[in-house]
Amino acid sequence: MARPERATPIGGELLGGRGLVVPAGVKAPPKTAAKSYVIADAVTGEVLAAKDPHGRYLPASTLKILTAVTLIPKLDKNAKIRPSRNACNQEGSAVGLSVKGTYSVADLFRALMMSSGNDAAMALAEANGSLRQTMADMNAEARRLQALDTVAKTPSGLDRPGQSSSAYDLALIARAGLANPDFRRYVSTKTAKFPAPKGHYEISNHNKLLYRYKGMIGVKNGWTSKAMGSFVGAAKRGDRTIIVSIMRHDGYFWDEVGKLLDWGFAFQGRGVSVGRLVDPLPAADPQATSPVGGAQSSAPVAPAPSAPAVPSHSPVSAADRRGGVGGLIAPVVIAAGLVAGLLWVIIGVRRRARARWE
């Protein structure tokens, strides 16, 4: 996908290119078939190495990390959900929701991040009010995080025209997620019991590195035939947490991701980097947000002209101030008085004239 031109790339000037970037004098990371990747220090935010970091690609199920980051703070994890038929019938990977089942929000987040359930993604979106509302919330959260390469069209990551993300954005969103204890718990769980209409069954995490990479915290993998392979993950060793995100890989990427993580942990140049994962913007005032689908103008809006002030003791009504019916009362009363006076004069003249002729 084409990358929109920006005066200054988010995260630093060196992240604006499509080629490999590493600090001067540092050995390049191991080769990978991924078209795009980022290796970053989650604690400091330093980007240690990158290849086409802002290249925009289809994210597949790695977009579910944005779904989780957006909805975890909004939904009560203990609330009970009865999924719709639409949610249960979502295409692609699913945890197996049933319209006869009742699930906690926490169950659905585990299904989302462990089993990559597209059905769970839709059920969570509906629990947030509607699919439309959830997409607006997800895109607003992406802008708040400054993940400006990301455009969400589905809560599951199923391919849709115009949907996109980047390796930089996936690392940025994952870093935000890791700051939330519930997010960390969902992505690091290897196996869990999942409710069924009768009893339960076991689900397991699709992230293979959870089972074989030392210090792996987890996060999310994804794949569709159009997006190809994508992954974002984090591992912790000692006081360091390394994030690796890759996009558009055409094969088996697990071993390559492990080697990129190894390279990140071996990196000794604290303070030496090619860029950084930026911090989120301050939370927006909900009263100042523009309607869904509308553009927010930065131009000041002139206040509407106000009516002249009226003393609180004045008998003039609101209708009088608006120039309504009440405003006509005084002129009508005056006119009626003039007419009555004129009639009285005419009657008096006629009486005097009639008296003279009798």
Secondary structure, 3 states (H helix, E strand, C coil): CCCCCCCCCCCCHHHHCCCEECCCCCCCCCCCCCCEEEEEECCCCEEEEEECCCCCECCHHHHHHHHHHHHCCCCCCCCEECCCHHHHCCCCCCCCCCCCCCEEHHHHHHHHHHCCCHHHHHHHHHHCCCHHHHHHHHHHHHHHHCCCCCECCCCCCCCCCCCEECHHHHHHHHHHHHCCHHHHHHHHCCEEEEECCCCEEEEECCCCHHHHCCCEEEEEEEEECCCEEEEEEEEEECCEEEEEEEEEECCCCHHHHHHHHHHHHHCCCCCCCCEECCCCCCCCCHHHCCCCCCCCCCCCCCCCCCCCCCCCCCCCCHHHHCCCHHHHHHHHHHHHHHHHHHHHHHHHHHHHHHHHHC
